[in-house]
């Protein structure tokens, strides 16, 4: 998930610092979310389509989630951990289509609260029952927080879509170690993220820091090594830069043509598209298995 106003706070500070650094992003402007929810508040229940205009925060929409389900070989009643779950749109989609149980971990309290509201009002009982959002910092997450009243059984799979990019370098190894901790042996993890495809120039680093809340990106070899050191093997590193570049350029063009658009969000979309067009910033789809 991606920032729109310059904000150079050190993300290794306290919890409020971490929240503020990421929440400055244009993508997290909650006015659109609240306006959309107000417009459907008269409906007794909501469908996934009712909130799709704002709650999908990854690239390529449902196709990306179907691919995730395929890569993880999801089966009904499996338990999935969604790290950086945002508005829980991923959880609701997977629970409805693939009949899995999804626990999402979201750092920002306001986003978590909206996620809970949307899930509770979903028209499908399966979604209401099987999707849960936890407001916590994944890096310091406790068993009580993640399991709640559920039995303390490790998760079958984990996923994280466009969230790890916001972590400082020092937090990346602990992130994957924490994911390893909560997965069962043989459990799979599915990641979509940014990486350093070629050496970044200073201007690109500034834009990533100030507009995308991204202070560090590893190379392909560094990324894979971090995942392996955390206890994963069967690592598949797929470069999706060209695919995402086309999506991001189209997104920026479409948004620019809209009436009454947000200047901050337009700048954000334009900048991310430009970064991918430059060829130094890359997109990765990574899967790995918890080592037995």
N, C-alpha and C positions, 0 to 999 in steps of 0.2 A: 504494500500500500504506500502511497506516495506523498511536499510542503509548498506553500506558496509565498510565505513572507520570510524575509531573512531572519534566521534564528540560529545563533552559533553556540548555544548552550552546550556544556559538556554533559553528554548523556550518561556518564559514569557517576553522576551525583545521586541525590535522593530520588524517591519515587515520584515526587512532583516534577522534578527536572525531566525525568524520562517521559512523563505524560505530556509536559509542555512542549518538549522538542518535537514529538511526533504530531501532537494535536494542532500545531501551527499549519499543517498542510492544508491546501485548498480542498483536497479530496475529503477532508474531515470537517468541512463546513457543514454543520448540522442543520442549517436553515432549510436546505432542500429536503432533508429527511423529515423534519418536523412539518414542513408545509405539505408534503405528500401524505403523511399520516393524518394530518388534519382534514385533508380532502376526502379521506376514506373512513373517517371516524364514525360516520353514520351507519356503516356496514357492520352487522353483528359478528361476522368472521371475515378473515382476509385470506386471499390465495397468494401463492408465491409471485404471481404476475403483478399483484397490486403494489408490491414494493420493489420490483425489479429495476425501476428507474434509478435507484440510488444504492441499493444494498449489495449489489454484486461489485466487489472491489478487486477482482483479479481480471486477467486478460482472457478473451475468447469465450466468455460466458459459459453456457452449459456444456459446450464441447470440451472445455478444459476439465470440467468435473467428471464427465463421462470417461475421459482419458485417465483421470486420477483413479476412478473406480476400477478401470480395467487394469492399470498398473499394479494396484493393490490387491486385485482379485477379490473384491469385496463380496461377502456372502451375507445373507439375511441374519440379523441378530448379532453380528459382530460389533465390537466396540471400537470407535474411532476417536482419536484425540486431534482436535483442530486447534493449532497453536497460532494465535493472532487472528481470532475468529471474526473480528469486526461485528457486523450486524447479524451474524449467524446464518447468512444466506446459504453458505456452503453446507452447513449442517442440515438445514431444512430440505435442501435439494436431495442430499444423499439419503436422509431418513425417508423421504417420500418415495424416491425412485428405487433405492437399493435396500430399503428396509433395515438399515443399520441404526445403532445408537451412537449419537455424537455428543461429546463433551467439548465445548469450545472454551478457550482461555483468552480473555480480552483485557488488555492493560487499562484502557480508558474507561472510566466509570460511566460517562454519559453514553458512549457507544454501547456498552454492555447493557445499560438500562433500556435503551431503545431495542436492542436485540431481544431482550426478554419480553418486551411488550409485543413485538411482532410475532414471536413464536407462540406466545400464549393465545393470541387471537387467530392463529392459523385455523383454517377450516378442517384440516385433517387431524383426527385424533392421534394418529401415528406420529405426526410431527410434534404436536404438543407434548406427548408422552416421552418421546425418545430424543429430544434435542434439549440440551442444557448449556447455559452460559455461565462461566465463572469469571468474576472480576478479580484479576490477580496478575502479578508479575510472574511470568512463567519461570524465570530464573530462580525465584525464591519460593516457588509453589510448594505447598505442603500436601501430604496425603489427605488431611481433613478437607482441604479446599477442593482438591481435584475429584475426590470420590464422593464427598457429601455423605448422604445416607446409603449410597450404593456399597455393595461388597467390594473389598479392596482387591480386585482382580486386575492384573496388567492389561493394557489396551492391546487389541489385535493389530491395530495400525495407527499411524500418526501422519498428519499432513500440515504443511505451512505454506501459504500462498502469498508471496510478495510482502513478507514481513521481516525476514532475517536481515535484509539490507539495512534496517534501522539500527542494528546492533553495533556497538563499537567493537573493535578488533578483540579486545580482552574478553568479551562476552560470548564470542562465537563457539569456542570449545565448550564452555559450561552449558550453552544452549543444547548442543547435541548430546552431551552427557546426561542432561536432564531428560531429554527425549528418550534416550536409551534406558534410563531408569524406569520409566513408566510403560515401556513396551514389553510384551512377552517375548520370550526367546523365539527367534524366527519371524518376529513381527516386522512389517515393512514401514518405511517412512517415505513420503512423497513431498518433494520440495519444488516450488517455483520461485526463482530469485534472480537478482542481478549479480553479475560478476565482472571482473576486469579482463576483458577479452584481449586488449592491447594496453600498453602503458597509457594511463590517463594524463592529459595535459592539465595545467593548473586551472584553466577556465572551467574545464569539465568537473574537476574536483570541487570547485566553489559552487557550481550549480547543483551538483549532487548534494552537497552539504546544506546549502541554503534553501533549496526548493524541494528536495526529496528526503530530507532528514537522514542522509546517508553519509557517514563519515569515513567508512572503510569498505573496500571491496577486494576480495581475494582474487588471485588468478585461478585458472582451472586446476592446476596442480595443488595449490594451497587449499582450495575448497575441498577437493577429494581427500587430501591428507588429514584435514581437520575432522571430517566425517569418519574416516578410518580409525583415527586415534581415539575417537569417542566410543568405539566398540562396534562399528558397522562394517560389513563387507558386502560383496556383490553390488558394488557401487556402479550405477549407470549414470553418466554425465552426458546429457543431450543438449547441444547448443541449439537454442530456439530464437536466436537473435533476429534472423531474417523474417521469420514468421511474426514475431512481436513487432518488428519495425513496421511492417505493413499495417498491422492492427493499429499501432499508435499514430501513424501518419493519417490514417483514415479517421481515427477518433478526433484528432486535432482539427482536421478539415471540417468534419461534421459539426463539431461544437462551435467553431468560428462562424458558421452559417446560421446558428440559432439566434433568435431574437432575445433580447434581455438576458444575455449570458453574463457570467461573472468574469470581470477582467482578471482576477487572480487565478481562477480556474483555467481560463483561456491561456494565460501565461504558462501555467503549469503544464498543460497538455502540449503546448508548442515546444516547451523546453525539453520534456521527456522524449518527444518525437525527434527533436534535433540531436539529442545525445545518442539515440540509437542510429540515426543516419550517419553520425560521425564515425561509427565503426569500432570505437574503443570500448564503449559500454556494451556488455553482452547480456543475454538472457539465458538462463539455464533451467532445465527440468531435470531434477536428480531424484533417483530412487536408490534405496539401500536397505539392507536387511540386518537386523540385530544379530550379532554374532552369538552363537551358542556357547 
